Amino acid sequence: MIAPEKLQEIKDLVVIIMVGNPLPIEKQMDELGVRWVTHEELTVDDELGLCKDPQWFALQRERIIDGVDDFEDERSKEIYTECLARRIAYPLAEKTYEELCSMPEYFGTDVLPLSDGETYVDCGAYDGDTIVEFIGQTGGYRHIYGFELDKNNFQKCAARFFSDHDITLFQKGVWDQNTTVSYSLGDGVHESGASASIHKADIATKKNSGEVVRLDDVLEGVPVSLIKIDVEGAEARALKGAETLIKTCKPKLAVCVYHKTSDFWELPRYIKQLDESYRIYLRHHSQSSGMETVLYAL
């Protein structure tokens, strides 16, 4: 055991914070002038399966730098720069996640206004928690469509809304094809969803399998006004499966980008390619980790 004040006397020290809520210790270390890093910062690449190849990042250099210009406001540009710094070059980060964080997530933010007549599509509906949040933030809505790949999550969601005729639920994931996939569940730490990954060749050996669909096919002709996508790394493919909806309905979008580092710069560019009139924002919704960074497009 060592008193915190004694840490100041140790040369070239970096403290690794390994507690559930690191914020009080972070502040204490800052007051002492002691450098620190959270255990999640050191393991986020492994938890999310992020690329660690320096050569890959070198090839992405120009895209990363140019990506900042795709965002509409200075707050988005700051979040983009700081979140990527914490992932790619941690010592260059100047802001903590607490400083970058704003709440609530998705609805009620400063960049996602809601009307009383939204047709809302929830991709990655989990147990219906985000649908509940959406309903609480609106004075009314036209219809809600929820998509959840995992059977257990879907059953919880269906039980929550079984009597609501204005909510239609699908036990399906969203993708850029209509097919069958295998998927893995949360890792025990982040159990909030199901991660879909294709294993078509050995589907029979996989414990979890389910259908994925293109939103363009399932919701053809539906006047969609708002789409939220949190599908554990399949966000890019989900957007590709909704190209026609996006081009024709021009819905507001709330898309998680934290599952894949490249989504920070690739997804804004892709949305702009579909419709140049989209205004792109970025907000971060976790005080203590690199999770919950969301792209908003209007």
C-alpha positions in Angstrom: 0.0 0.0 0.0 1.1 3.5 -0.8 -0.4 6.8 0.1 -1.6 8.8 -2.9 0.6 11.7 -2.0 3.7 9.5 -2.2 2.9 8.9 -5.9 4.2 12.4 -6.6 7.7 11.3 -5.5 7.9 8.4 -8.1 9.6 9.3 -11.3 8.0 8.6 -14.7 5.0 7.0 -13.1 1.7 6.3 -14.8 -1.1 5.0 -12.6 -3.5 2.4 -14.0 -7.0 2.9 -12.6 -8.9 -0.4 -12.3 -12.2 0.4 -10.6 -15.8 0.5 -11.8 -16.2 4.3 -11.5 -12.7 5.8 -12.2 -13.8 9.5 -12.1 -13.0 10.3 -8.4 -9.6 8.7 -8.7 -9.0 10.5 -12.1 -9.7 13.8 -10.4 -7.5 12.9 -7.4 -4.6 12.0 -9.7 -5.1 15.3 -11.7 -4.9 17.3 -8.4 -1.7 15.5 -7.5 -0.2 16.0 -11.0 0.1 12.3 -11.5 -0.4 10.8 -15.0 -3.0 8.1 -15.2 -4.8 5.8 -17.6 -7.9 3.6 -17.0 -7.8 -0.1 -17.6 -10.6 0.3 -20.2 -8.4 2.6 -22.3 -5.7 -0.2 -22.3 -8.2 -3.0 -23.2 -10.7 -1.2 -25.5 -9.0 -2.5 -28.6 -9.4 -6.1 -27.4 -12.9 -5.6 -26.2 -14.1 -4.2 -29.5 -11.8 -6.1 -31.7 -10.2 -2.9 -33.0 -7.3 -2.7 -35.4 -3.9 -2.4 -33.8 -1.8 -2.4 -37.0 0.3 0.9 -37.3 0.6 0.4 -41.1 -3.2 0.4 -41.4 -3.5 3.6 -39.5 -0.7 5.1 -41.7 -2.8 4.3 -44.8 -5.8 5.9 -43.2 -4.0 9.1 -42.2 -5.5 11.4 -44.9 -9.0 10.0 -44.3 -8.7 10.6 -40.6 -7.4 14.1 -41.0 -10.0 15.1 -43.7 -12.8 13.5 -41.7 -13.0 16.3 -39.2 -14.4 18.6 -42.0 -17.5 16.4 -42.4 -18.9 17.7 -39.1 -21.2 20.6 -38.7 -20.1 22.2 -35.4 -17.0 22.8 -33.4 -18.2 20.5 -30.6 -18.4 17.6 -33.0 -15.0 18.3 -34.3 -13.6 18.4 -30.8 -15.2 15.0 -29.9 -14.0 13.5 -33.2 -10.4 14.6 -32.5 -10.3 13.7 -28.8 -12.0 10.4 -29.1 -9.7 9.3 -31.9 -6.7 10.6 -30.0 -7.6 8.5 -26.9 -8.0 5.4 -29.2 -5.0 5.9 -31.5 -2.5 8.1 -29.7 -3.5 8.3 -26.1 -0.8 10.8 -24.9 -2.1 13.4 -27.3 -5.6 13.5 -25.9 -6.3 16.7 -24.1 -9.9 16.1 -22.8 -11.3 13.4 -20.5 -14.4 11.4 -21.5 -16.2 13.2 -18.7 -15.4 16.6 -20.4 -16.6 15.2 -23.7 -19.8 13.6 -22.4 -23.3 15.0 -22.8 -26.6 13.5 -21.8 -29.1 12.1 -22.6 -28.2 9.8 -25.4 -30.1 9.8 -28.7 -33.3 11.8 -27.7 -33.3 15.1 -26.0 -29.8 16.0 -27.3 -29.1 19.5 -28.7 -28.8 18.0 -32.3 -31.7 15.7 -32.6 -35.1 17.5 -32.4 -38.2 15.3 -32.3 -41.6 16.0 -33.6 -44.9 14.6 -32.4 -45.4 12.6 -35.6 -42.2 10.6 -35.9 -42.1 7.2 -37.6 -39.2 5.7 -35.7 -37.1 2.7 -36.6 -35.0 1.2 -33.8 -32.3 -1.1 -35.1 -30.8 -3.0 -32.2 -33.9 -2.6 -30.0 -32.4 -4.9 -27.2 -35.2 -5.2 -24.6 -37.0 -2.1 -25.7 -35.2 0.4 -23.4 -34.5 2.9 -26.1 -38.1 2.7 -27.4 -39.3 3.6 -23.9 -36.9 6.6 -23.9 -38.1 7.7 -27.3 -41.8 7.5 -26.2 -40.9 9.5 -23.1 -39.3 12.3 -25.2 -42.2 12.7 -27.6 -45.8 14.0 -27.3 -46.9 11.3 -29.7 -45.7 9.3 -32.8 -47.1 7.7 -35.9 -45.5 4.3 -35.5 -42.4 2.5 -34.1 -40.6 -0.4 -35.9 -38.1 -2.3 -33.8 -35.5 -4.8 -35.0 -33.7 -7.2 -32.6 -31.6 -10.2 -33.7 -31.2 -12.0 -30.5 -34.1 -14.2 -29.4 -33.9 -13.6 -25.7 -33.6 -9.8 -26.1 -36.5 -9.9 -28.6 -38.8 -11.8 -26.2 -38.2 -9.2 -23.5 -38.9 -6.4 -25.9 -42.1 -8.1 -27.2 -43.3 -8.7 -23.7 -42.9 -5.0 -23.0 -45.0 -3.9 -25.9 -47.3 -6.8 -26.7 -50.5 -4.8 -26.4 -49.3 -1.7 -28.3 -50.7 -1.7 -31.9 -48.5 1.3 -32.9 -45.3 -0.7 -32.3 -44.2 -3.4 -34.8 -41.3 -5.7 -33.8 -39.2 -8.0 -35.9 -36.9 -10.7 -34.5 -34.4 -9.9 -37.2 -31.2 -7.9 -37.4 -30.5 -5.3 -40.1 -27.8 -5.7 -42.7 -27.1 -5.1 -46.4 -28.5 -8.5 -47.4 -31.5 -10.7 -46.6 -29.8 -13.8 -45.2 -29.1 -15.9 -42.1 -26.1 -15.1 -39.9 -24.5 -16.5 -36.7 -23.9 -14.0 -33.9 -22.2 -13.8 -30.6 -23.7 -12.3 -27.5 -22.1 -9.7 -25.1 -18.8 -10.6 -23.5 -20.1 -10.5 -19.9 -18.9 -6.9 -19.5 -20.9 -5.2 -22.3 -24.0 -7.4 -22.5 -26.3 -4.7 -23.9 -26.8 -6.3 -27.3 -26.0 -9.0 -29.8 -23.1 -8.8 -32.2 -23.9 -10.1 -35.7 -21.2 -11.7 -37.7 -21.5 -13.8 -40.9 -20.5 -17.4 -40.6 -22.5 -18.9 -43.5 -20.2 -21.8 -44.2 -20.5 -23.3 -40.8 -23.9 -22.0 -39.7 -25.0 -25.4 -38.4 -22.2 -25.4 -35.8 -23.0 -22.0 -34.3 -25.0 -21.7 -31.1 -26.8 -18.5 -32.1 -28.2 -17.8 -35.6 -30.9 -15.6 -36.9 -32.2 -13.6 -39.9 -30.9 -10.2 -41.1 -32.7 -8.0 -43.5 -32.4 -4.9 -45.6 -34.5 -2.0 -44.2 -35.3 -1.0 -47.8 -37.1 -4.3 -48.3 -39.0 -4.6 -45.0 -40.0 -0.9 -44.8 -40.6 -0.2 -48.5 -43.1 2.7 -48.8 -43.0 3.5 -45.1 -42.5 7.3 -44.4 -39.6 6.8 -42.0 -38.6 10.0 -40.2 -36.0 8.7 -37.7 -33.6 5.8 -37.6 -31.4 4.7 -34.7 -28.7 2.1 -35.4 -26.8 0.4 -32.6 -26.0 -3.0 -34.0 -22.6 -3.9 -32.5 -20.3 -3.1 -35.4 -22.7 -3.8 -38.3 -23.7 -0.1 -38.6 -22.1 0.4 -42.0 -23.9 -2.6 -43.6 -27.2 -1.6 -41.9 -26.9 1.9 -43.6 -26.2 0.3 -47.0 -29.4 -1.8 -46.5 -31.3 1.5 -46.0 -30.0 3.5 -48.9 -33.3 3.9 -50.7 -35.1 4.9 -47.4 -32.4 7.5 -46.7 -32.5 9.0 -50.2 -36.3 9.2 -50.4 -37.4 9.9 -46.9 -34.3 11.8 -45.7 -34.8 10.6 -42.1 -32.9 11.8 -39.1 -30.2 9.4 -38.2 -28.6 8.4 -34.9 -25.8 5.9 -35.6 -23.3 4.4 -33.1 -19.7 4.8 -34.4 -17.7 3.5 -31.4 -17.8 -0.2 -32.3 -15.3 0.4 -35.1 -12.7 3.1 -35.1 -13.0 3.6 -38.9 -16.7 4.3 -38.6 -15.7 7.7 -37.1 -14.7 8.9 -40.5 -16.2 6.4 -42.9 -19.9 6.7 -41.9 -20.2 10.5 -42.1 -18.6 10.3 -45.6 -21.0 7.6 -46.7 -24.1 9.5 -45.5 -22.9 12.6 -47.3 -22.5 10.5 -50.5 -26.1 9.4 -50.2 -27.3 13.0 -49.7 -25.0 16.0 -49.6 -27.6 18.1 -47.7 -27.2 16.0 -44.5 -25.6 17.9 -41.6 -23.5 15.6 -39.5 -22.9 15.9 -35.7 -21.0 13.8 -33.2 -21.8 13.5 -29.5 -20.3 11.3 -26.8 -22.4 9.8 -24.0 -20.1 8.1 -21.5 -18.3 9.8 -18.7 -15.7 7.1 -18.2 -15.1 5.2 -21.4 -14.8 5.3 -25.2 -18.2 3.6 -25.6 -21.4 5.4 -26.6 -20.1 7.8 -29.3 -23.0 8.6 -31.6 -23.2 10.2 -35.0 -26.3 12.3 -35.6 -27.4 13.3 -39.1 -30.2 15.8 -40.1 
